[in-house]
């Protein structure tokens, strides 16, 4: 039963990352439903989850995609063992092969949960492709902020302009009209380190960036950092992740070079602004330039930004210590230092952006 609960927990996390309203109460209802069903029957598990975890019509296509991805096949079966065997119709496997109807493929829920926490630098090509597929379904939810614009409201602050206009039109003040501020997604500025020391993580981070841009195209800006600062937001707006990554690879002139974070942040602050934005820097902190310059520019950035988050792939290990010159210079100016090495870490980062 503990293994079943762990499997369900991992599946629910995937649903939440995709934007499905699978809260704690719905998860408990799902587990209670499974207690009365045969969890080796794929259709029973599928419909139990669909009826308990989805809150409305918008959740249904997300649920179907996540179910297929998490269990490596549509309407896959859960078992009360460490691994699950799934009888599938013809589907495309992660390695590109196709399996025919009736073929039993090993797999899945527990291995997928393990895959979520593995360092992407240590994955095989097939495993990395599976992680990228799951990243493509990330919802990339965003915290909101109050806009300067107003909208009509039944209560709240008085709307003097509309009240006066209506009084002039009717010849008397018949009623008081109200207004309230509208909200809009908080802007995110993401810097992705594409230097040589980040080569094993760069592609996965760019796919994470693609999910953020796809989710909020007007409120997300992405820059590659290495020896040059390059805006790649436009390239990442392509709906297809593969096409977007191809365009990005053409746009970035300094793949696998060095890192001059201080100079590039200074260039960004001269040409742009991060006022009110959540700034995310995805880098290991190996600064080839002057660490003091990096600290100075981060201090400027922190004064503008709503929040500054640094995602370091090495932070995912318990024995990590921020000993590089770049990280030591950066730490005093950061709101959060988080891991950036696995699918689970990117899901957690997405959650931070949704609630920052």
N, C-alpha and C positions, 0 to 999 in steps of 0.2 A: 504493500500500500504506500510505503514511503517513496518507492521508486515511481509509482503512478503520480503521486502528488508533485514530485520533482519535475516529471515530464509536463504535467499540466501547468505548473508555475512557469516553466520556460516558454511554453506555447503562449500563455497569457501575456508574458513580457513582449513577445513578438507582436501580438495583436495590438498592445498599447502603443508600441513604437510605430505601428502602421496607422494609428489614429482610431482604433476601435475602442469604444467605451467599456472595456472589460474591467470593471472595478472589483474591489474585494468581495462585495456581496454577490456579484455575478459569478465570480470564480468559485465561491463556496457553493452556489447553486449548481454549477457545472459538476463539481466533485460529488455532490449529493445525487445528481442524476446518474453519474457513472456507477455509483454504488448499486443502482437498481437495473443496470444494463450489462450486457455481455460486451466487455471492452475489446474483445477480439473480432467483433463485427464492425467493419468500417462505417457502414451507414448509420449505425446506432450512435457511434462516437461523433460522427460529423453532425448529425441533427441535434444531438444533445448540446454540443457546443454552440451551434448556430442559434438555437432557441434560448439559450441562457446567457450567452456572452455578448450578443448583438443587441444594441439599443434601438436601432432604427434601420430603414432601408439603405442609408448611406454606408452602414457597416457591412452589409452583406457581401459586396464584391471584395472588400478588403479582407473579410474573414475567409472567403474562398481562396484568395491568393496566398494568404498566410498559412492556411491549412495545407495547401499543396506544397508550399516551400518548406514548411517545418517538418512535415512527414514525408517529404520527397515523393509525393504522388497524391493526386486528388483522392479525397475520402479515404485516407490511409487508416490503418488500424493501430490502436494502442494495445500493448500487452503489459502484464504485470511483471515483466522481466526486464533485465538491463538493456536488451536490444529488442527491436520490433521487426517482424517480417511483414512485408506489405505486398499484397496481391494487386497488381496494377494492370490497367489497360495500357496500350502503347503510349509510352511517355519518353521524353528526352532525358537521358541521364546527364549527370554533371560532366562526365568525360566525353559527351557528344554521341555516345552509342544509344541505340533505341532498343527497348525491351518489348517483346510481344505480349499480348494478352495472356494472362495465366502464369507468367513467369514470376517467381517469388524473388524479391530483392531484399537484402538485409537492410535494416536500418534505422533506426532513424531518430526517434525522438531524443533518446539519451545521447547519441553521437552528435546530433545537431546542437544540443545544449553544450556539450564539450567544445564543439567547434566555435561557438559564440565567444568563448573565453580564451581561446588559443591566440598566441601572438601571430599576426598575419605574416610576419617575416619568416615564420617557420612552417607555413602551410605548403602543401603541394599545389600544383596548378589547378587540379580539380577542386580541392578544398577552397582555394582562393576564389575560384569562379563561383562556388556556392555562397561564400560570404558576400561577394559582389552582387549576386542575385538577391540576397536578403537585404542588402543595403539599398537596392533600387526600390524596395517597397517601404523604406523608412518614410514616415509621414512628415518629419521635419517641422512639427508644430512650433509656434512662435508666441512668446509673451507679447502682450499688447501694451500700448501706451496711449495716454490721452492726446488727442489731436487738438489743434487750434480751431478746427471747424466745429460747427454746431449743427444739431438737428432738432426738430420739433419734439416736444415731450409733454406728457400730461401733468408732470409735476417737476419741481426743481427750480433753478434760478429763473427769474423773470426775463422774458425776451422783450425788451423795450421797443425795439424797432418794429417788430410784427404787431405788438399791442397798439402802438400809435397808428400804424398804417390801417389796421382794422377799424380803430376808432374814427379816423378821418373818413373812411369809406362809409361807415354806418352813421356817423354824426354823433356818436356817443361811445363811451367805454363800456361795451357790453360784457366783456370778460377779459381776464388777464391771461396772456399766453406765456408759455414756458419753453425753455430750451435746455439742452444738455450737450456736453462735448461728445463728439464721436471718438471712436478708438481706432487705432491702426496697428498693424504688426510692428514690433520693435525691430529696427534695422540691425542686421548682423554683418560685420566686416570680418571675413575669414582670410588669414594669411597662411598659405600652405608652403612649407619648406620643401623644395625640390633639389636640394644639394645632395652630394654624394653620400653623406652619412644617413640621409633619409630615403635613399633609393628604394629600400625594401617596403616602405610605407606610403610613398608618394601616390601611387596609383589608387590605393584603397582610400586614402584621404581625399583625393580628387573625386572619387565616386561618392563619398560622403558629401562633399561640397555640391555635387550635382543634385543629390537628393534635396539639399537645402534650397538651392536655386529653383528647382522644379516646384517645390512647395510654396515658396514665397519669392517669385521672380523680381518683384518690385522692391523688396525689402532685404535683399541679400547681395553683397558684393564680395567677390573672391579675387585674391591676388596671389600669384606665385612669388616666392622669395628665394633668392639664391645669391647670385652676384648682381642680379637686376630685379627691380620691381615690375611685374607684368600683370596687367588687368586681364583676367580670363573669364569674367562674368558672362560676356556675350557668347563665348564658345560653349559655356556650360548650360545655356538656355535651350540647346537642342533636346528634344524630348527623349531620344534614344541615348542611353549612357555610352554605348560604344562609339556612336558618331560624335558625341560631345568630347569624349576622351581623345579621339583622333584629331579633332580641331584644336584641343588644348595642346597636344603634343607638337602641333605645328606652330602654335603661338608662342610657346615658351622657348627662349633662345639659350637658356643656361641650365639645362638638365645636368644633374650630377656634378655640378661645380662646387665652389665654396659657398660660404654664407656670410653675408655682411648685413646682418639684421639692423644694426644701428643706422647705417647709411640709408637703408631702404625705408625704415620707419620715418626717418627725417624727410626723405623725398615724399612719402605719402602725406605727412603733415603739412608740407609746403603746398602741395597740389590739391589736397582733399581735406575732409574733416571727418572726425568720428564722433561728433557731438551727439550725445544721447544714444549711441549705438552700443551693442554688445560686441566687443572685439575678441576674436579667437585667434590665437597664434599656435599653429600646429608645427612644432619643431623640437629637435632634441637639444637645442641650445648651444651647439658647437659654433661659436662666433669667431670668425677669422679677423674681424675688425676690432675696434677698440671697445671693450666691454663698458667702459665709462660712458661712451657715446650712446650705447644701447640703453643704459640706465637712464640717461638724461631724456632720451626720446620716449621711453616708456612712461616716465614721469609726466611728460607733456600729454601723452596719449591717455593716461589714467585720469587726468584732469578734465578731458573732454568726454570720455566714454562713460556710459552707464555702468559698464562692468568690463573687466579685462580678464580673460580666461586663457591660460596656457595649457595646451594638450601636449604632453611629452610622452613618447612611446615607452621610455624607460621607467616612467612613473608607475607602470603596471606591476613592477617587481618590488617585493617587500624590502629588499636591501638597497633600493635606490637612494642615492644621496645627491642633491643638486650641487655638484662640486665644480662643474665647468664655469669658466669666467662669465659666460653669457647668462647662465641660470642664476648665478650669485648676484649679478647686476640686476636681473629681472625681478627676483623674488619680492623685494620691498614694494613693488608697484603692481602686484597681481592681486586680484580678488580670489582667484582659484587656480591651483595647479592640479591638473587631472591627468589620468592615464589616457594614452592615445594609441594603443597597440592592438586592440581587438574589436570585434563586432560589438561585444557587450559594452566596451568603453565608448564607442561611438553612439550607441543607443543611450547611454547615460548622459553623454554630452548633449544629445538632442533633447533629452528631458530637461537639462539645465537651461537650454535656450527657450524651452517652452514655459519656464517658470521664473526666469531671471527678472 
